[in-house]
Amino acid sequence: MKRAALFGRPNVGKSTLFNRLVGGRPAIVHARPGSTRDGRKEPVEWRGETFLLHDTGGVTADDATHAFAREVRALALAAATGSDAILFLVDGRAGLTTADEHLAELLRRARNQPPVLLVVNKAESDPEAAASDFHGLGFGEPVPISAEHGLGVSELLDALREILAATGPEPAPEAAASPVRIAIVGRANAGKSTLLNRLVGGERSLVSSIPGTTRDPVDESLVVEGRPVVLVDTAGIRRGPRRRGVSGGFEEADALAVLLAGKAIRRADVSLLLVDAVEGPKTSDAAIARRIEDAGCGVVVLANRWDLVTSRAERWAEVRLEVRETLRHIAHAPVRRISAKTGQGVGAIWNAALGVHAERGRRIATAEVNRFLAEAAARFAPRSRTGREVKILYGTQAAVSPPRFRVFVNCRRKDLLPTYPRYLLGAVRRRYGFAGVPIRLSVEGRRPSRRRGRAAPAIQSAPGRIATPRGDS
């Protein structure tokens, strides 16, 4: 797929244009310059053609402008020069600035510079006058637009389509297979961006010791063991200020980043939850674990910074116990010890993550589910609140990703003791595993018989066999 990158100084409207072109609000837009740091990549379709659009952070000439100026500039320039076309955005209201001239010189000096399309944003009042100031940059005829109002966007896409078509034929498409989406999640400053860079083998995400560095989820596509994978680095999930007027360093852009991180978990097939191997999992990690469980996402727990651990055999036993106790919502998850900084144990992540993904899509045959239910009922028979015996009629696995089981009984659901569904859920996990995968199990009351006056027959509860009543499928 052809690639185009947005490039320009801070607050010229790159993320606004990105959201306009891809549809929706996948990128954080904020009036404060520097809200975008790592950037995002999303597909854009126009007149039957599809290309990948990369939103980048605002590039400044002065490293003292903000804490990550140098790093953001390096990532943005690498993304721009590695694409098939560059959309160089400037601000039509502010006119030509020395910062724009500096960025134009950066692009001209870049090795293997792709074609550059000069885009004058915020030109809704007088497009021709706004574009006239920028001819001197030497990138051809500027295209005036208003990303906020959608003016001139069609003309921009037509011009970009022509440029991409002139760069050469489209690469041969790979075998169509739905990618496995793996989200890297955890507290702020847990090492998520370092792990992403380690897994992809390059500087794809901004790394800093300052918590909250990553804001936009960063997607990176790669192939692992012949399977397409999309890695998503997310912002550190943390709690904002509780009192009005007290920021505590938690900006509005940070709050948006946390919302996008939650959305990334809901879209993911598997989450890699990073916890600190030295400190152990905290209550904030437990809150993230609850989010993962509620989203129905598979999970692998990664004890990061293992290179700093002493007495490793003893600490490893402690970490596994702490995960079971503190992260009780995902106590079933596989745990791996890694060091994102040194690369120790990182290679084992793929087997664990892809194994959880396979478990998440596993289906148990209905006959096997009914045999299991008969054995479970023989060990511990269900009872109603009044003490009367309850019959399990039948059960089935209704869905996968995550696995969902439905069990039908011959009484009303509210009459069944609440401990029994929990017993069945634990028995399912002990019998079938589903390591790292949340399981949904619902117990439902008896369906009314289709023939009036005739009750649905109960199953035989003999061990190893369970019958399905006629007419109930």
C-alpha positions in Angstrom: 0.0 0.0 0.0 1.3 3.5 -0.9 2.1 5.8 2.0 1.8 9.5 2.5 3.0 11.5 5.5 1.8 14.8 7.0 4.7 17.1 7.9 4.8 20.6 9.3 5.4 22.7 12.4 3.2 22.4 15.5 -0.4 23.5 15.5 -0.8 24.0 11.7 -3.7 21.5 11.6 -2.0 18.2 10.8 -4.1 16.1 13.1 -7.3 17.9 12.1 -6.6 17.1 8.5 -5.7 13.5 9.4 -9.1 13.1 11.1 -10.8 14.7 8.2 -9.2 12.3 5.7 -9.5 9.1 7.6 -12.9 9.8 9.1 -13.8 10.2 12.8 -11.3 11.3 15.4 -8.6 8.7 15.6 -5.9 11.4 16.4 -5.8 13.8 19.4 -6.6 17.4 18.4 -5.8 20.1 20.9 -5.1 23.8 20.7 -1.9 23.4 22.7 1.1 22.9 20.3 2.9 19.5 20.7 -0.2 17.4 21.5 0.8 14.9 18.8 4.2 13.2 19.4 4.5 9.8 17.9 1.7 10.1 15.3 -0.7 7.6 13.9 -1.2 5.6 10.6 -4.6 4.9 9.1 -5.8 3.9 5.6 -7.6 6.5 3.4 -9.7 5.5 0.4 -10.3 8.0 -2.4 -11.8 7.3 -5.9 -11.2 3.6 -5.7 -7.6 3.9 -4.4 -6.4 3.3 -0.9 -3.2 4.6 0.7 -1.8 4.8 4.2 -1.7 8.2 5.8 0.8 8.9 8.6 0.2 11.8 11.1 3.4 13.0 12.6 4.3 15.3 15.5 5.0 19.0 15.0 8.6 19.7 14.0 10.4 22.7 15.5 13.8 24.2 14.8 14.5 25.0 18.5 15.1 22.0 20.7 14.1 24.1 23.8 10.6 24.5 22.5 9.3 21.5 24.4 10.7 18.5 26.2 10.7 16.1 23.2 11.5 18.5 20.3 14.5 16.7 19.1 13.0 13.2 19.3 9.7 14.3 17.6 11.7 15.9 14.8 13.7 12.7 14.2 10.6 10.5 14.1 8.6 12.9 11.9 11.5 13.3 9.4 12.0 9.6 9.2 8.3 9.0 8.6 8.2 11.7 5.9 11.3 10.6 4.0 10.2 6.9 4.2 6.9 7.5 2.6 5.9 7.8 -1.1 4.6 11.4 -0.8 4.8 14.2 1.7 2.0 16.6 2.6 3.9 19.7 3.8 1.3 21.7 5.9 1.7 25.4 6.5 -0.6 27.9 8.2 -2.4 30.3 5.8 -3.4 32.6 8.6 0.1 33.1 10.0 1.7 33.4 6.6 5.2 32.3 5.7 7.5 32.0 8.8 11.1 31.3 9.3 10.1 27.9 10.8 8.4 26.9 7.5 11.6 27.9 5.6 13.7 25.8 8.0 11.4 22.8 7.5 11.5 23.2 3.8 15.3 23.2 3.9 15.2 20.0 6.1 13.1 18.3 3.4 15.4 19.5 0.6 18.5 18.2 2.4 16.9 14.8 3.1 18.3 11.8 1.2 15.8 10.1 -1.2 13.3 12.9 -0.7 9.8 11.7 -2.0 7.5 14.2 -3.9 6.3 17.1 -1.7 2.8 18.5 -2.0 2.6 21.9 -0.3 -0.8 22.3 1.5 -1.9 25.7 2.9 -4.3 25.1 5.7 -6.7 27.6 7.4 -7.3 29.3 4.1 -11.1 29.5 4.3 -11.3 33.3 4.2 -9.2 34.0 1.0 -7.6 30.9 -0.5 -5.7 32.6 -3.3 -4.2 35.2 -1.0 -3.3 32.7 1.6 -1.5 30.5 -0.9 0.4 33.3 -2.6 2.9 33.7 0.3 4.3 30.2 0.0 5.4 30.0 -3.7 8.9 30.9 -2.6 9.3 27.6 -0.7 10.0 25.9 -4.1 7.5 23.0 -3.9 5.3 24.0 -6.8 1.8 25.3 -6.7 0.3 25.3 -3.1 -3.1 23.7 -2.5 -5.2 25.9 -0.2 -7.6 24.1 2.1 -9.5 24.3 5.4 -9.2 21.0 7.3 -11.6 22.2 9.9 -14.4 23.1 7.4 -13.5 20.5 4.7 -12.9 23.1 2.0 -10.5 22.1 -0.8 -10.0 18.6 0.6 -11.3 16.9 -2.6 -8.8 18.9 -4.7 -6.0 17.9 -2.3 -6.9 14.2 -2.5 -7.0 14.4 -6.3 -3.6 16.0 -6.4 -2.2 13.4 -4.0 -3.7 10.6 -6.0 -1.9 11.8 -9.1 1.4 12.0 -7.2 1.1 8.5 -5.7 0.2 7.1 -9.1 3.4 8.6 -10.6 5.6 7.0 -8.0 5.3 3.6 -9.6 3.0 0.6 -9.6 1.4 -0.7 -6.4 3.3 -3.5 -4.7 1.8 -6.9 -5.1 -0.8 -7.5 -2.4 0.1 -10.1 0.2 -2.2 -13.0 1.1 -5.4 -11.7 2.6 -5.4 -12.6 6.3 -6.9 -10.7 9.2 -4.1 -9.4 11.3 -3.8 -10.1 15.0 -4.1 -6.8 16.9 -1.9 -6.8 20.0 -2.1 -3.8 22.3 0.8 -2.9 24.6 -0.8 -1.5 27.8 0.2 -0.5 31.3 0.8 2.3 33.7 2.6 5.5 32.6 6.4 4.9 32.2 6.1 1.1 32.3 8.3 0.7 29.3 5.6 0.2 26.6 7.3 2.4 23.9 10.7 0.7 24.6 9.1 -2.7 24.1 7.4 -1.6 20.8 10.8 -0.3 19.5 12.4 -3.6 20.6 9.7 -5.8 18.9 9.8 -3.9 15.6 13.6 -3.5 15.6 13.7 0.3 15.2 12.8 3.7 16.7 9.1 3.8 16.0 7.8 5.3 19.2 9.1 8.1 21.4 10.8 6.9 24.6 11.4 9.1 27.6 11.6 8.7 31.4 8.9 11.4 31.7 5.5 9.7 32.4 2.8 10.4 29.7 5.2 10.8 26.8 3.0 8.6 24.5 -0.5 10.0 23.7 -1.7 8.8 20.4 -1.8 5.0 20.0 1.0 4.0 17.7 0.3 1.2 15.2 3.0 -0.8 13.6 2.4 -3.6 11.1 4.7 -6.6 10.8 4.6 -10.3 10.0 5.4 -12.9 12.7 5.7 -16.6 11.7 3.8 -15.9 8.5 0.9 -14.2 10.4 0.3 -10.4 10.0 0.3 -8.6 13.3 -0.5 -5.0 14.2 1.2 -3.8 17.3 -0.4 -0.9 19.2 1.6 1.2 21.7 -0.8 3.0 23.9 -0.6 5.9 26.4 -0.1 5.0 30.0 -3.5 4.6 31.7 -3.6 6.7 34.8 -6.2 8.5 36.9 -6.8 12.2 36.3 -7.2 14.8 39.0 -10.2 14.4 41.3 -10.6 18.0 42.3 -11.8 20.7 39.9 -9.0 23.2 39.1 -6.2 20.9 40.2 -4.3 19.7 37.1 -1.6 17.7 38.8 0.2 17.6 35.5 -2.8 15.9 33.9 -3.7 17.8 30.7 -6.8 17.6 28.6 -4.7 15.9 25.9 -3.6 13.3 28.5 -7.2 12.5 29.3 -7.9 12.0 25.6 -4.9 9.8 25.4 -6.3 7.6 28.2 -9.7 7.3 26.3 -7.9 6.3 23.2 -5.9 3.7 25.1 -9.1 2.2 26.4 -10.5 2.1 22.8 -7.3 0.3 21.7 -7.9 -2.4 24.3 -11.5 -2.9 23.1 -10.3 -3.3 19.5 -7.4 -5.6 20.3 -7.3 -9.4 20.2 -4.6 -9.6 22.8 -3.2 -7.1 25.3 0.4 -7.2 26.7 0.1 -5.8 30.2 3.4 -4.5 31.4 4.0 -4.6 35.2 7.2 -3.7 37.1 9.1 -6.8 38.0 10.9 -5.0 40.9 7.8 -3.3 42.5 5.3 -5.9 41.5 1.7 -5.2 40.2 -0.1 -2.3 41.8 -3.8 -1.4 42.2 -3.6 0.7 39.1 -2.4 -2.4 37.2 -5.5 -4.2 38.6 -7.7 -1.4 37.2 -6.2 -2.0 33.8 -6.6 -5.7 34.2 -10.3 -5.1 34.9 -10.6 -3.1 31.7 -9.0 -5.9 29.7 -11.4 -8.5 31.2 -14.5 -6.3 30.6 -13.4 -5.8 27.0 -13.2 -9.6 26.4 -9.6 -9.2 25.2 -6.9 -11.9 25.7 -4.0 -10.9 27.9 -0.3 -11.8 28.6 1.3 -10.3 31.7 4.9 -9.1 31.2 7.1 -8.6 34.2 9.3 -5.9 32.8 12.7 -4.6 34.0 13.8 -8.2 34.9 17.4 -7.1 34.3 17.1 -5.1 37.6 16.0 -8.1 39.7 18.3 -9.8 42.2 17.6 -13.3 43.7 15.7 -14.1 40.5 14.4 -17.6 41.4 12.9 -16.3 44.6 11.5 -13.2 43.0 9.9 -15.1 40.1 7.9 -17.2 42.5 6.8 -13.9 44.3 5.8 -12.2 41.0 3.6 -15.1 40.0 1.9 -15.1 43.4 1.4 -11.3 43.3 -0.1 -11.5 39.8 -2.7 -14.1 41.0 -3.5 -12.0 44.1 -3.4 -8.4 42.8 -4.6 -9.1 39.2 -7.3 -11.5 40.2 -9.4 -10.6 37.2 -6.8 -12.1 34.9 -5.2 -14.6 37.2 -5.5 -17.1 34.4 -3.1 -15.1 32.2 0.3 -16.5 31.3 3.2 -14.5 32.9 6.5 -13.8 31.2 9.6 -12.1 32.6 11.3 -9.7 30.1 13.5 -6.7 29.9 12.4 -4.3 27.1 15.6 -2.4 27.5 18.1 -5.3 27.0 15.8 -7.6 25.0 15.9 -10.4 27.6 12.9 -12.7 27.1 11.3 -10.5 24.4 11.4 -13.3 21.8 9.1 -15.5 24.0 6.3 -12.8 23.8 5.2 -13.8 20.3 4.5 -17.5 21.2 2.6 -16.4 24.3 0.5 -13.8 22.5 -0.3 -15.9 19.5 -1.1 -18.8 21.8 -3.6 -16.7 23.7 -5.1 -15.5 20.4 -5.5 -19.2 19.3 -7.2 -20.0 22.6 -9.5 -17.0 22.3 -10.9 -18.5 19.0 -11.1 -22.1 20.2 -14.5 -23.7 20.0 -15.7 -26.7 22.1 -18.2 -29.0 20.4 -21.7 -29.1 21.8 -21.6 -32.8 22.6 -18.4 -32.3 24.6 -19.9 -29.3 26.5 -22.9 -31.5 27.4 -20.7 -34.3 28.6 -18.7 -31.8 30.7 -21.9 -30.4 32.2 -23.2 -33.9 33.2 -19.9 -34.6 35.0 -20.0 -31.2 36.7 -23.5 -31.8 37.9 -22.6 -35.2 39.2 -19.8 -33.7 41.3 -21.8 -30.8 42.5 -25.5 -30.8 41.8 -27.2 -27.4 41.3 -29.7 -26.3 43.9 -32.4 -23.6 44.0 -32.8 -21.1 46.8 -35.5 -23.2 48.3 -33.2 -26.2 48.4 -34.9 -28.1 45.6 -32.8 -29.9 43.1 -32.3 -28.2 39.7 -31.8 -30.1 36.4 -29.3 -28.9 33.8 -31.1 -29.3 30.4 -28.2 -28.7 28.1 -25.5 -26.2 27.2 -23.5 -25.0 24.2 -20.7 -22.6 23.3 -22.5 -19.8 21.6 -19.6 -17.7 20.5 -15.8 -17.3 20.3 -13.4 -14.3 20.8 -14.1 -14.4 23.7 -15.6 -17.8 24.3 -19.2 -17.6 25.5 -21.2 -20.5 27.0 -24.9 -20.8 27.5 -26.3 -23.3 30.0 -30.1 -23.9 30.3 -31.7 -25.2 33.5 -35.3 -26.2 34.4 -36.0 -23.4 36.8 -36.0 -19.6 36.7 -32.5 -18.1 36.6 -33.2 -16.0 39.8 -34.1 -19.1 41.7 -30.7 -20.7 41.2 -28.0 -20.2 43.8 -25.6 -17.5 42.6 -22.6 -19.7 43.5 -23.4 -22.3 40.8 -22.5 -20.2 37.7 -19.2 -19.4 39.4 -18.6 -23.0 40.0 -19.3 -23.9 36.4 -17.0 -21.1 35.2 -14.1 -22.4 37.3 -14.8 -25.9 36.1 -14.7 -24.8 32.5 -11.3 -23.2 33.0 -9.9 -26.2 34.8 -11.2 -28.5 32.1 -10.4 -26.6 28.9 -7.7 -24.0 30.0 -8.4 -20.9 27.9 -5.2 -19.4 29.4 -5.2 -15.7 29.1 -8.7 -15.5 27.7 -11.8 -14.2 29.5 -14.8 -16.6 29.5 -18.4 -15.6 29.4 -20.9 -18.0 30.9 -24.6 -17.4 31.3 -27.2 -19.7 33.0 -30.6 -19.3 31.6 -34.0 -20.5 32.7 -36.1 -23.2 31.1 -37.6 -22.3 27.7 -41.3 -22.8 27.5 -42.4 -25.9 25.6 -43.8 -25.5 22.1 -46.7 -27.8 23.0 -49.0 -26.3 25.6 -49.2 -28.3 28.7 -46.0 -30.3 28.1 -42.9 -29.4 30.0 -39.5 -29.7 28.4 -37.8 -33.0 29.4 -34.8 -32.9 31.7 -31.4 -34.3 30.8 -30.0 -37.5 32.1 -27.4 -36.6 34.6 -25.4 -39.8 34.5 -21.7 -39.1 34.3 -20.3 -38.9 30.8 -23.6 -38.4 29.0 -26.1 -35.7 28.7 -29.2 -35.6 26.4 -30.5 -32.6 24.5 -34.3 -32.2 24.6 -36.2 -32.2 21.4 -37.2 -28.9 20.0 -34.5 -27.0 22.0 -31.5 -26.4 19.9 
